[in-house]
């Protein structure tokens, strides 16, 4: 008998599926198939009382994933919003933020940028955040260990996925939202200016009847090998008014003459964002060794 369910956790090649009657079933896939993510709606066949096999993945509304030249890593399916968690300490990687933004823009997912640990004041981090606020992104300063309330309105009615590098306080946010859950707060490694991994699976949490949140393991990289050059250009929102106005139709906005994008540097386009775009363009066109 085929049963419908929701993938609520992904542990490598094993998945936890919640059935319509709220039973949780530990599932594997047929063969080596691993293209399943938390948030997927699936059909399973039971092999035991609490064991099963995923037979089919139903059509997705959205899919967020990262990729390199050799493989893809699915992060979440059917989400309406990505919450990119940064922190004042340890210092966050702006390059990783931009990669997350590109992936979310390409997937058509709403974006919220959270700057956590604002009780640990850091003017440089706030200044970095101002650039993205000016671009039109929704940004939220937060001190999750003191008051989670400012985040709550952004979660209502959304199927969210939370991403960010280790040490940004994602587990603290989960603990504040769901104090009865077992997520462990990460211990920050000051010496390495990075966090220790404690989240080993991508897991979906119910916030209320209409809202959920998927927590993903801490990221140190976010490959964008699946993004086309055209999608990359469109993902930089400040480029959009000028795309199609360069002298050359195949302009990559690196050093070409009469480039509409380059003409706006330090006017409507920041040199920082242009540099991030150019690095990603170079990566996309780098030969596979």
C-alpha positions in Angstrom: 0.0 0.0 0.0 1.3 3.5 -0.9 1.1 6.2 1.7 1.6 9.9 1.4 4.0 11.7 3.7 6.2 14.7 4.4 9.9 14.5 4.7 10.7 16.1 8.1 14.4 15.2 8.4 17.2 14.2 6.1 20.2 12.2 7.5 22.4 11.6 4.5 20.7 8.6 2.7 18.0 8.1 5.4 14.9 10.2 5.8 12.2 10.7 8.4 8.8 10.9 6.9 5.7 12.0 8.7 2.5 10.3 7.5 -0.9 11.9 7.4 -1.8 10.2 10.7 1.3 11.8 12.2 3.3 8.5 12.5 7.0 9.0 11.8 8.6 6.4 9.5 12.3 5.9 8.9 12.8 5.6 5.1 15.4 4.8 2.5 15.3 5.2 -1.2 15.4 2.8 -4.1 19.0 2.3 -5.3 21.4 5.2 -4.9 18.7 7.9 -5.3 19.4 10.8 -2.9 17.6 13.8 -4.5 15.2 14.2 -1.6 15.0 17.1 0.8 13.2 18.1 4.0 9.9 19.6 3.0 9.4 17.1 0.1 6.0 15.5 -0.3 6.6 11.8 -1.0 4.8 8.5 -1.5 6.2 5.6 0.6 5.7 1.9 0.9 6.1 0.4 4.4 8.6 -2.5 4.8 8.0 -2.8 8.6 6.0 -1.1 11.3 8.3 2.0 11.3 10.4 1.4 8.2 9.7 2.2 4.6 11.0 3.0 1.1 10.3 6.3 -0.7 8.8 5.4 -4.0 8.1 8.8 -5.5 8.7 12.5 -4.8 5.7 14.7 -5.7 6.1 17.9 -7.7 7.8 20.7 -5.9 6.8 24.4 -5.7 10.4 25.4 -4.9 13.8 23.8 -4.3 16.8 25.3 -2.7 20.1 23.6 -3.2 23.8 24.1 -3.7 26.1 22.4 -6.1 29.7 22.0 -7.4 30.9 20.6 -10.7 30.3 17.0 -9.4 27.3 16.9 -7.2 24.3 18.7 -5.7 23.2 19.0 -2.1 19.5 19.6 -1.6 18.7 21.9 1.4 14.9 22.3 1.4 11.9 21.8 -0.8 8.5 23.6 -1.0 9.7 26.6 1.2 8.3 30.1 0.7 11.1 31.9 2.5 14.9 31.6 3.2 16.2 33.1 6.5 19.9 33.8 6.1 21.4 34.1 9.6 24.4 36.2 10.1 26.0 37.3 13.4 28.1 40.2 14.8 30.4 37.5 16.2 32.0 35.4 14.8 32.4 37.6 11.8 30.3 36.5 8.9 31.5 35.8 5.4 29.9 38.3 3.0 30.8 36.0 0.1 28.6 33.3 1.6 25.8 35.7 2.1 25.9 36.7 -1.6 25.9 33.1 -2.7 22.8 32.4 -0.6 21.1 35.4 -2.1 21.9 34.3 -5.6 20.5 30.8 -4.9 17.3 32.2 -3.3 16.8 34.7 -6.2 17.2 32.0 -8.8 14.7 29.7 -6.9 12.2 32.5 -6.5 12.1 32.3 -2.7 11.4 35.3 -0.4 14.5 36.5 1.5 15.0 37.6 5.1 18.5 38.5 6.4 18.9 38.2 10.2 21.8 39.7 12.0 22.0 37.8 15.2 23.9 38.6 18.4 23.3 42.3 18.2 23.8 42.5 21.9 27.5 42.1 21.0 27.7 45.4 19.2 29.8 45.4 16.0 29.6 48.5 13.9 31.3 46.8 11.0 28.7 44.1 10.8 25.9 46.6 11.0 27.5 48.7 8.2 27.7 45.6 6.0 24.0 44.9 6.7 23.1 48.4 5.6 24.2 47.7 2.0 21.6 44.9 1.7 18.9 46.9 3.3 19.6 49.6 0.7 19.2 47.0 -2.0 15.6 46.3 -0.8 16.2 43.2 1.2 14.3 42.7 4.4 16.9 42.8 7.2 16.4 42.2 10.9 18.8 42.9 13.8 18.2 40.3 16.5 19.5 39.1 19.9 18.0 35.6 19.9 19.3 34.7 23.3 17.5 37.7 24.8 14.3 38.3 22.8 13.1 36.2 19.9 9.8 38.2 19.5 11.0 40.5 16.6 11.4 37.4 14.4 8.0 36.0 15.0 5.9 38.1 12.6 8.3 37.1 9.7 7.6 33.4 10.4 3.8 33.5 10.5 2.2 31.7 7.5 5.6 30.9 5.9 7.4 27.6 5.2 10.9 28.8 6.0 14.4 27.4 5.7 17.2 28.8 7.9 20.7 28.8 6.6 24.0 30.3 7.7 27.6 29.4 8.5 28.4 27.7 11.8 28.4 29.8 14.9 25.7 32.3 13.8 23.2 31.2 16.4 20.7 29.1 14.4 20.4 26.6 17.1 19.8 29.4 19.7 17.0 30.6 17.5 15.4 27.1 17.3 15.7 26.8 21.1 14.1 30.2 21.6 11.2 29.4 19.2 10.8 25.8 20.4 12.2 25.4 23.9 11.1 21.8 24.1 13.1 20.7 21.1 16.5 19.1 21.5 18.5 21.4 19.3 21.8 22.2 21.0 23.3 25.7 21.1 26.6 25.7 19.3 29.8 26.4 21.2 31.6 29.1 19.4 35.3 28.6 18.7 36.9 32.0 19.2 40.3 30.8 18.1 39.0 29.7 14.7 36.5 32.5 14.4 34.0 29.8 13.5 31.4 27.6 15.1 31.5 23.9 15.9 29.0 21.8 13.9 26.2 20.4 16.0 23.4 20.2 13.5 24.0 17.0 11.6 20.7 16.8 9.7 18.3 19.0 7.9 15.1 19.0 10.1 11.6 20.5 9.8 10.0 22.0 12.9 6.3 23.0 13.1 5.8 26.4 14.6 2.0 26.4 14.3 -0.7 24.9 12.1 0.3 27.2 9.2 4.0 27.8 9.7 7.1 25.7 9.7 10.9 26.1 9.8 13.6 23.9 8.4 17.0 24.1 10.1 20.0 23.2 8.0 23.6 22.3 9.1 26.1 25.2 9.2 27.5 26.1 5.9 31.1 27.0 5.1 30.6 27.0 1.4 27.7 27.3 -1.1 28.5 26.2 -4.6 26.4 27.7 -7.5 27.4 25.4 -10.3 23.7 25.0 -11.3 23.3 28.7 -11.9 23.4 30.0 -15.5 25.2 33.3 -16.4 21.9 34.9 -17.1 20.4 33.8 -13.8 23.5 35.1 -12.0 23.1 38.5 -13.6 19.4 38.7 -12.7 20.2 37.6 -9.1 22.1 40.8 -8.5 19.0 43.0 -8.1 20.8 46.3 -8.7 22.0 45.1 -12.1 18.5 44.6 -13.5 17.8 48.1 -14.7 21.0 48.0 -16.8 20.9 44.5 -18.2 20.6 44.5 -22.0 22.1 48.0 -22.3 25.7 47.0 -22.8 27.4 47.4 -26.2 27.9 43.6 -26.5 25.1 41.1 -26.1 27.4 38.6 -24.4 28.9 41.2 -22.0 29.9 39.6 -18.7 30.6 42.9 -17.0 34.2 42.2 -16.3 36.2 44.7 -18.3 34.3 45.1 -21.6 34.0 48.6 -23.2 30.7 50.4 -22.9 29.4 48.1 -20.2 26.2 49.5 -18.6 26.9 47.7 -15.3 30.5 48.9 -15.0 29.4 52.5 -15.8 27.3 52.4 -12.6 30.0 51.3 -10.2 30.1 53.6 -7.1 26.9 55.2 -8.3 24.0 52.7 -8.1 26.2 49.6 -7.9 28.7 49.1 -5.1 32.2 48.0 -6.0 31.9 45.4 -3.3 28.9 43.7 -4.9 30.4 44.0 -8.4 33.5 42.2 -7.1 31.3 39.4 -5.6 29.5 39.1 -9.0 32.8 38.9 -10.9 34.2 36.2 -8.7 31.1 34.1 -9.2 31.3 34.7 -13.0 34.9 33.6 -13.0 33.9 30.5 -11.1 31.1 29.6 -13.4 33.4 29.7 -16.5 36.4 28.0 -14.9 37.3 24.8 -16.7 36.7 21.6 -14.7 40.1 20.1 -13.8 
